[in-house]
Amino acid sequence: MSTDLTPTTTANEPWPTPVAPGPFRARVEVPGSKSETNRALLLAGLADGPSTITGALEARDTVLMRDALQGLGVRIEQTGSALRVTPPQRFTPAPEPIDCGLAGTVMRFVPPLAALAHGTTRFVGDPVASQRPLAPVLHGLRMLGASVDGDAIPCTVTGPERLDGREVTIDASGSSQFVSGLLLSGSRFPNGLLLRHHSPDGATIPSRPHIDMTVHMLRERGVQVTETEADHWQVLPGPVLALDQRIEPDLTSAAVFLAAAALTGSSTTVPGWPEETTQGGDHIRRILQQMGARTELVDSELTVTGTGVLKAVDVDLHEASELTPVVAALALFAEGTSVIRGVAHIRGHETNRLEALEAELGRVGGRVQQTPDGLRIEGCGLAADGLHAAQLLSYADHRLVHTAVLIGLLVPGCSVDDVQCTSKTINHFDQMWTTMLEARG
């Protein structure tokens, strides 16, 4: 993968990141989970009848998923906040190229479904989409009997009259989405699916809670899926039952608002927080507690309160790597040296996130060093000693904007080049951020 960290979008004017005007007391309604929304949409498109999804995230990645499914013959109708999804009698190749943007869930979940359509579907994306790993999914489709041209975006998938394959072995150490993408459509393959992860160097699968989410949602819909042994899954052929679903709030997106409270001695409450969840973003509760914040979950409302103390952590984020940009920003202001481990694979996310975090935290004077599987960050304390203003870069990556706005709370004069790229998961993020900072309970 290229390590060119030149920003990929500069169309927007730099946005001055707001400095915390003082302690706030805010209630933040976080949009629905992107991960859950796109899984629910795809499973509804595969189901044996119509179903309704409520609380779905309305953002770029989910709109791309909806467009992709509609291109393959799924009908999706919106009434207020509800989506009515009607599967086709049979899938048909998309007449126009399917735009994946930079959405990993679209480029990794939709090609297996497209292999069920007899004919050729082309997949395209943003200019840097070709840098996002995709080959394991496409390799798996070849093993199932589909014809695939290319190993990254852009590519084409041609479904035969019948997929005759069943056994697939891939290296999923680069992304759990490689496993989820194949599992989601597995019961609709004529012979089902026997999927194995094998890494030549023994590397494990990251972000396992996302696979847990996939398996849980499949079982809710009557799909027989079992992990027969470690990293081996079997999906029996059969229908996907139609199921109405309400989407949980996106806990990873919520993390930046909760972290703001920890940084500024403030209080943020996120309603709708589940008591139990397969979302990896739930790990932020434990991390904030370790760093010194108070957390309280009562009646499905999570409140985080900053205590004026922020301690360094040594944390393995292999299971929740999407939290790395937020935890790195917190570590910059902690007392002591923090180590983030287990996230080597995020070099293949929307951008090379480890290199980008090293560059951007360093841009304001932070002392940050990449390690083979993460970051080592020397904190400067909540007084932000030694840090200075800078224009921070997003690299078209919504999570890097989260890093930038957290830095801007305590370092006056900062800006970020493209706040609008946060529309990938939250529309009007800048307005939500400003409203939170102005809240006084």
Salt bridges, closest charged atoms under 4 A:
GLU58 OE1 - ARG66 NH1 3.00
ASP61 OD2 - LYS34 NZ 3.82
ASP61 OD2 - LYS424 NZ 2.72
GLU77 OE1 - ARG75 NE 3.82
ASP126 OD2 - ARG60 NH1 2.83
ASP151 OD1 - ARG142 NH1 3.17
ASP164 OD1 - ARG162 NE 3.19
GLU167 OE1 - ARG196 NH1 3.51
GLU220 OE2 - HIS216 NE2 3.31
GLU220 OE1 - ARG221 NH1 3.79
GLU227 OE2 - ARG208 NH2 3.20
GLU229 OE2 - HIS232 ND1 3.53
ASP231 OD1 - ARG208 NH1 2.80
ASP282 OD1 - ARG285 NE 2.92
GLU301 OE2 - ARG27 NH2 2.68
ASP314 OD1 - ARG341 NE 2.70
GLU322 OE2 - HIS349 ND1 3.69
GLU322 OE1 - ARG353 NH1 3.17
GLU322 OE1 - ARG399 NE 3.04
GLU350 OE2 - ARG132 NH1 3.84
GLU350 OE1 - ARG353 NH2 2.89
GLU350 OE2 - HIS398 NE2 3.49
GLU350 OE2 - LYS424 NZ 3.25
GLU360 OE2 - ARG363 NH2 2.82
GLU378 OE1 - ARG367 NE 3.48
ASP397 OD2 - ARG353 NE 2.78
